[in-house]
Amino acid sequence: MTVQDRYSALQNEDVRLYHIFQKNGSLTSLLEDPTVTIIDRDGVTSLGPATVTKQSTGYYYADWFVPMILPLGRYYDQWTYTFSGDSTSSQVITYFEVHPADSILNFSSSIVTNKYNNAMEKGIRELSNYLIYEVMHIPVYGEQARRTEDGLRYNFAFKNWNPDPRPLVRVNNKIDDEKWYADYCGNVFFEVARETSDVIYGDYNFSFFSKDDLAGFIKTGLDAMNSIPPASTTYSDVANTPVEWWHGIMLYAAIQALRRLLLGMTLQETSIIFGDKDALNSARDTYKSLYDDYFSLWKDMSIGIKKKLPQIGQVSIPEYSLPGGRARWYRYMFTNPVG
């Protein structure tokens, strides 16, 4: 049985739900292991707890067996945790998708430990916090939510919400700080259905790109580094790359992200983020200038980034025909190992 990730969970198999805890941009330890509750598609009904394991500082995952009879669709994992130094606990909710047991996904394993290792997570944080920070922290103020038919879930325009700062919800222009939670994917759930006359507004901060998008850009950056001559030694994982490659990989990943952003700004759904025509043109010029700067730096860097020669090792060839040759060879072997 294969452990699937949150985007390819299968009936009758385990799903592994990763969560990373950060505070002020750094991985943060918790007072104790968080608790995880699986929530049904309605966003309210609990399906029970999941088993939590600490992988390393700030890295936790929860394993949950998906029943064979569980209907397909989107489910939620609710994490309750307390940071060291805090007196109160916090909650965050993310989602996972359940697919049929006989899905083709079952024949194409998506083992999450291979997809997101420590090096990839480090790259995602650096790309998000240093090279394209503004794109990954876009504020939205006073957006009116769309009510769904059950009156419990209200939907907002953009996904990929950032947990910090916490979203702010107003009901009929009054701040409501209780009896609701956000899934950080564009939805707010109320514990009790709201009246049809209620008007819900929200303030939140979201990322233009998802975590999977950033991982894809980093993989493209790795492919670009692999293709620079000489290309005799290639790497399939950023965890194994030379330290000297790291900045080049991140820089090329940022270039791909800005390229995607600039193309997206030609579409109405994306352009509306940046305001009216003048604000959109100003934002486009700013991002285009940043793209040009990164691309120029990349071209200069890529010329000589692989010119560093590998370390020279000592190779000793035994000469048995000379007096003392065998003894000399053994001395070399034990006092000067190759490499």
SVG drawing of the C-alpha trace seen along z (x, -y; Angstrom):
<svg xmlns="http://www.w3.org/2000/svg" viewBox="-32 -55 97 62">
<polyline fill="none" stroke="black" stroke-width="0.4" points="0.0,0.0 1.4,-3.4 1.1,-6.6 -0.5,-9.3 -0.2,-13.0 -3.1,-15.5 -3.7,-16.1 -3.9,-12.4 -5.6,-10.7 -7.2,-7.4 -10.0,-5.3 -8.7,-2.4 -5.2,-3.9 -3.3,-6.1 -3.0,-9.8 -0.1,-11.8 -0.9,-15.4 2.1,-17.6 2.1,-20.9 5.0,-23.3 4.9,-25.6 6.7,-28.9 6.8,-32.1 8.3,-35.3 9.6,-33.4 11.5,-30.8 10.7,-27.1 9.4,-27.1 9.1,-24.3 5.8,-23.6 5.2,-23.1 3.8,-19.6 2.7,-17.7 -0.3,-19.3 -3.7,-17.5 -5.3,-16.9 -9.0,-16.3 -10.4,-15.2 -13.5,-17.2 -16.1,-16.1 -17.0,-17.8 -19.5,-20.0 -16.6,-21.7 -18.3,-21.0 -18.7,-17.3 -15.7,-15.6 -14.6,-12.2 -12.1,-11.6 -8.5,-12.2 -5.4,-11.5 -2.0,-10.2 0.6,-13.0 4.3,-12.5 7.1,-15.1 9.6,-14.8 11.9,-17.6 11.7,-21.1 8.6,-22.8 7.8,-19.8 4.9,-17.5 2.7,-15.1 -0.6,-13.3 -1.5,-9.9 -5.1,-9.0 -6.6,-5.9 -9.2,-6.8 -12.2,-4.4 -13.2,-2.5 -16.8,-3.8 -15.8,-7.4 -17.5,-9.6 -15.2,-11.4 -14.4,-15.1 -12.6,-17.6 -12.1,-17.0 -10.3,-19.1 -7.6,-18.6 -7.8,-20.9 -4.5,-21.4 -4.6,-22.7 -1.2,-23.8 0.6,-26.1 3.9,-27.8 6.6,-27.8 6.2,-31.0 2.4,-31.4 -0.2,-31.0 -3.1,-30.2 -3.5,-27.6 -4.2,-28.4 -6.0,-26.5 -5.4,-26.2 -7.4,-24.2 -6.2,-22.9 -7.8,-20.5 -7.1,-17.2 -8.8,-15.6 -10.1,-12.0 -10.0,-10.0 -11.4,-6.6 -9.6,-3.5 -9.0,-2.3 -7.7,-5.7 -4.6,-5.7 -3.0,-7.7 -2.6,-4.3 -0.2,-3.2 1.9,-6.4 3.1,-6.7 3.2,-10.2 5.2,-9.6 5.3,-12.9 8.7,-12.4 10.3,-12.4 8.3,-15.4 8.9,-17.8 12.1,-17.2 13.9,-19.7 15.9,-21.2 12.8,-21.8 11.0,-23.4 14.0,-25.6 13.9,-26.7 10.2,-27.4 10.7,-29.7 13.6,-31.5 11.8,-32.0 8.7,-33.3 10.3,-35.5 13.2,-37.0 12.9,-36.9 9.1,-37.3 7.9,-38.4 5.3,-40.9 3.7,-38.4 3.4,-35.9 1.8,-38.4 -1.0,-40.3 -3.5,-42.0 -7.2,-42.1 -9.5,-44.4 -13.2,-44.5 -14.1,-41.8 -17.8,-40.7 -18.1,-36.9 -20.5,-34.8 -23.0,-32.8 -23.4,-29.1 -26.8,-27.3 -26.2,-25.9 -25.4,-29.2 -22.4,-27.8 -19.7,-28.3 -18.9,-31.7 -16.6,-31.8 -14.0,-34.5 -12.3,-35.3 -8.7,-34.2 -7.1,-31.0 -3.7,-30.3 -4.3,-32.5 -1.4,-33.2 -2.0,-32.3 -0.2,-35.4 -1.9,-37.8 -5.1,-36.0 -8.0,-36.8 -10.5,-39.3 -14.3,-38.7 -17.0,-41.3 -20.7,-40.4 -22.9,-43.3 -19.9,-45.6 -19.3,-44.3 -16.1,-42.4 -16.9,-38.7 -13.9,-37.1 -15.5,-33.8 -17.6,-30.9 -16.0,-30.7 -12.8,-29.3 -11.1,-29.6 -9.7,-26.8 -7.1,-29.2 -8.2,-28.2 -10.9,-30.9 -13.6,-29.7 -14.9,-30.7 -17.1,-28.3 -19.5,-29.4 -20.6,-27.1 -24.2,-28.2 -25.8,-29.1 -26.1,-32.8 -29.3,-34.6 -29.8,-35.2 -29.8,-38.9 -26.4,-38.9 -23.5,-40.4 -20.1,-39.0 -16.8,-40.9 -13.3,-39.6 -9.7,-41.0 -7.0,-38.5 -3.5,-38.1 -2.9,-35.6 -0.2,-34.1 -0.4,-34.4 1.4,-31.1 0.7,-27.8 3.3,-25.7 3.1,-23.3 3.7,-26.2 6.9,-27.2 8.2,-23.6 7.6,-23.5 9.6,-26.7 12.5,-25.4 12.5,-22.1 12.7,-24.2 15.6,-26.1 17.4,-22.8 16.7,-21.6 18.2,-24.8 21.4,-24.4 21.7,-20.8 21.6,-21.9 24.4,-24.4 27.6,-22.9 29.3,-20.8 26.3,-18.7 27.9,-15.3 26.8,-15.4 23.1,-16.1 20.9,-16.1 17.3,-15.1 16.8,-16.6 17.8,-20.0 18.9,-18.2 21.9,-16.8 23.1,-19.8 26.4,-21.6 26.1,-24.6 27.4,-26.8 24.3,-26.1 21.8,-27.1 21.5,-30.8 21.4,-30.1 18.5,-27.6 16.6,-30.2 17.2,-33.0 16.0,-31.0 12.9,-29.9 12.1,-33.5 12.4,-34.3 9.9,-31.6 7.5,-32.9 7.7,-36.5 7.2,-35.3 4.0,-33.5 2.8,-36.5 3.4,-38.9 1.5,-36.6 -1.3,-36.2 -1.7,-40.0 -3.1,-40.0 -6.1,-38.1 -9.1,-39.8 -9.1,-37.4 -5.4,-38.3 -5.4,-42.0 -8.2,-42.8 -5.9,-42.1 -3.8,-45.2 -6.6,-47.7 -7.6,-50.0 -5.8,-50.4 -3.2,-52.8 -2.4,-50.7 -2.2,-47.6 0.2,-49.2 2.4,-50.5 2.5,-47.0 3.3,-45.4 6.2,-47.8 7.6,-47.1 7.5,-43.3 8.9,-43.6 11.8,-45.6 12.4,-43.1 12.2,-40.2 14.8,-42.0 17.2,-42.5 16.9,-38.9 17.4,-37.6 20.4,-39.8 22.0,-38.6 21.2,-35.0 22.9,-35.3 26.1,-36.7 26.1,-34.1 25.4,-31.1 28.5,-31.7 30.9,-30.8 28.9,-28.9 30.3,-25.5 33.9,-26.6 34.9,-25.4 36.9,-22.2 36.3,-19.2 38.7,-18.4 41.8,-16.5 42.4,-13.1 45.7,-11.2 45.9,-7.9 48.8,-5.5 49.6,-2.7 51.6,0.2 55.0,0.9 55.8,4.4 58.9,4.5 60.8,2.0 62.5,2.9 60.2,2.1 57.3,1.3 54.8,3.5 55.5,2.0 55.4,-1.6 52.0,-0.9 50.5,0.3 51.8,-2.8 50.1,-5.0 46.9,-3.0 46.6,-3.5 48.0,-7.0 46.7,-8.7 43.3,-7.3 41.9,-8.3 39.7,-11.4"/>
</svg>
